[in-house]
Each structure stands twice: as C-alpha cells, then as structure tokens.
Amino acid sequence: MKLFKVYPQLDLELTKAQGCYIYDRSGAQYLDLYGGHAVISVGHTHPHYVKRIKEQLDAIAYYSNAVINPVQHSLLDKLGKISGYDAYQLFLCNSGAEAIENALKIASFHTQKDKLVAFNKSFHGRTSRALSVTDNDKYRSRLDKYSNVQFLEMNLNAVESALKNQDVCAVLIEGIQGLAGIYMPEADFLPGLKQLCEKYGALLVVDEIQSGYGRSGKFFAHQHADVQPDLITVAKGMANGFPMGGVLISPKIEGWFGMSGSTFGGNHLACVAALATLEIIENEKLVENAQKVGAELIEALRAIPEVKEVRGAGLMIGVEFDFPVKDIRENLMKEQHVLTGMAANPNVIRLLPPLTLTQEQAALFVEKLKLSIQKISSDAAVLIGK
Ligand SMILES: Cc1ncc(COP(=O)(O)O)c(C=O)c1O
C-alpha cells in the first residue's frame, strides 16, 4: 500500500526526540524551532508526560463518555484554573478542525442563526465546515464552498455592515493568524468585535488552536487584549502531540444531551496527556518562559539587517524577508540542523518551538540563522557573478 500523497515531506526520518531536540536515523541532532507545527508545547518526551501516560495505560486507557471519567474532571479543574476560564464549560474532541466544527455548530444552535463571518487569510482546518471559513480556495473542494460565509478585512466597520441584518451566528477569528504568516489583530480589534457581536446577537469564536496554551506568552493570545470570547477552540499544544481538541464554552450557553458528541473525545489517555501537559506548563512556568525567551528572540531577530519584519508574541514568531525563504530554510535544516516552519506568505519563516526553549537555544538559533543568510547571500552573489 502507498501513502496518499497530500504532504510534501522533508528528507528527514526521525527516530528520537528530547526537549527541544530531534534526532534522525543516523543520530544527528536538530534544534526544533517548529515543534511539529506548534504541537510540542512542553518539549519532546518530557519525563513527567511519559510517566503519566504510562501509568494511565496500566490503569485504564479508554472508555467512552457514557461513564464518569475522573481524569476528565482533573483536567477541567486544572484548565479552568490555569486559563482563567474556570466558569466556562469544556467540550472535548480529537483535533483542531473538529473543535472548529463544534464551536460553529454550538453557536448556530444557541443563536438559531446560520450565517458566519471569518477573516481574509484565515486558516481553521481541513474538514468541510472548517474549510468553509478558511480563506484559501486551493484547499476547498466544490463541497466546501458555502454561500453563508463572508470573509472580511480586520476592520470594525466592515464587520458591523456584515452583522447588521442580525442573521450571523458566529464571528470566527484566530488569536494570532498562524499559517497566513503570523499576524496579530490590532489591540482594540478583538474588544470591538465582541461589542459588535453583543449588539447584533452573534457569538465571538476565537480560534486558539495554534496561538493558545501559552504559545504567545499569555495562556491565550486573546488575553493580550481585554476580551472574553463566547467560544474558544483549542488543540495542537493541548496534549503535546496526543491527538486532542476542545471548545471552551461560555456559561451563558446551555448544552443538551445529543447537541454534540465524539467516540474518542475526552478519553482517559487523552485527558491524562492533556493534564500532564498543563502540570508541566504550570510547574515549569512555561507561559512566562515563552514570554521572556520570545521577547529576547524577537529583539535579536529584529537586529539582523536582512530581516524585513518580525511579527508575533511569545514563541509564535514570523520572520519576514524581502525574498522567498525556501533556500534559507533548506540551508538551516541541511547545514545548521535547525527545523523551522513555513507560512502561506513565501517570504516568512514561522517559528513555533517548544515553550521550554532556553535563552541559550534561542541565541544559538539566531547565530545559525545568520550563518544560513550569509551562505545563501554568498551563493546568490556567485550565481549573478558579483
Ligand atoms: C488556527 C488553526 N485552526 C485550526 C487548525 C486545524 O487543526 P487540526 O489540524 O488539528 O485539525 C489549525 C492547524 O494548523 C490551525 O492552525
């Protein structure tokens, strides 16, 4: 059998990972500034994470939501406390796209409306409804283009015009736009959005699948602004690589039996992975670490003359150049042994390292990036005969 060809793959076969490092089959070490796409929040194979999962496997790995699951309750307590959303409710599922599907469905049930507002350059996942609010035609089949979605600039006047008919159930926005190339909404945009949603009877859904769980230097990226969304979607860093997603739901929204469901969602093993992740985030003060190391890293990157712009917060960083970054990223991987992420904007390197990244590792990355830039520039000079 062959793998269905939907992923362009790097020429890299991993056999081991630890902390912020990954190792290929020859034993060569790579610094991981990509985190498997913002998934590895507490570092690879963290001993506490491994221990908790092994112990849970020995006790009970899975049972459905038909029974009381004490690990789920521990997770609710811990997430409520760390996120500041103790009063909210939690629905558990298995991926980011599934979290988006559920958030939108819950918004529609609650408001009894069926129109959606999303933003230009957004990415919310690969299932059909998640694609309907994703601003990229390449990813959408004919089945995924719904006429009840409007894509807007991040402009409050445009949003108000779209909401005026009072037929929109949800306005959906990423805490920080990730795949687009790391774009943060302006400071007063989210509070303005919430006010408009309240005025016209829509719910504000913030997608924190990539930007949440401490990545931006706050637990949620929207907490950089003074706003409380009605629904918050989470996944990726939530369980450090164990497949899991969730929706945090305002207490004003009431659930009813059958409103949603998932066979695997919130099972014992997934919950313990999520719980161990939060325990490590709390014990090792990783939100604070992301804030501190991220701020230093952003400053050091801004000082590199070839860098056009650095955007983001905490350890969710976009480094933009005046030219496509493909060759720099390839050199970083092959010669400097550093993995980085790409973005829809071809001129942007996306950095999404584990939140355990140290100041030394961040400084090492900056040195390696400078070497790669030099190498690419000298190769280009040779090519054009300078
Ligand atoms: C902001 C955002 N929303 C949703 C998703 C979809 O998550 P998943 O791939 O777990 O379905 C992603 C994944 O990259 C994302 O970055």
The ligand as a MOL file (V3000), in Angstrom:
LIG
                    3D

  0  0  0     0  0            999 V3000
M  V30 BEGIN CTAB
M  V30 COUNTS 16 16 0 0 0
M  V30 BEGIN ATOM
M  V30 1 C -5.5100 28.2130 13.6810 0
M  V30 2 C -5.7880 26.7790 13.3310 0
M  V30 3 N -7.0520 26.3240 13.3940 0
M  V30 4 C -7.3520 25.0430 13.1080 0
M  V30 5 C -6.3750 24.1490 12.7140 0
M  V30 6 C -6.7500 22.7200 12.3980 0
M  V30 7 O -6.2440 21.8560 13.3610 0
M  V30 8 P -6.1040 20.2790 13.0550 0
M  V30 9 O -5.0270 20.1170 12.0460 0
M  V30 10 O -5.7660 19.6700 14.4020 0
M  V30 11 O -7.4210 19.8200 12.5600 0
M  V30 12 C -5.0510 24.5840 12.6170 0
M  V30 13 C -3.9900 23.6690 12.1680 0
M  V30 14 O -2.9510 24.0400 11.6570 0
M  V30 15 C -4.7460 25.9340 12.9290 0
M  V30 16 O -3.5000 26.4100 12.8430 0
M  V30 END ATOM
M  V30 BEGIN BOND
M  V30 1 1 1 2
M  V30 2 1 2 3
M  V30 3 2 2 15
M  V30 4 2 3 4
M  V30 5 1 4 5
M  V30 6 1 5 6
M  V30 7 2 5 12
M  V30 8 1 6 7
M  V30 9 1 7 8
M  V30 10 2 8 9
M  V30 11 1 8 10
M  V30 12 1 8 11
M  V30 13 1 12 13
M  V30 14 1 12 15
M  V30 15 2 13 14
M  V30 16 1 15 16
M  V30 END BOND
M  V30 END CTAB
M  END
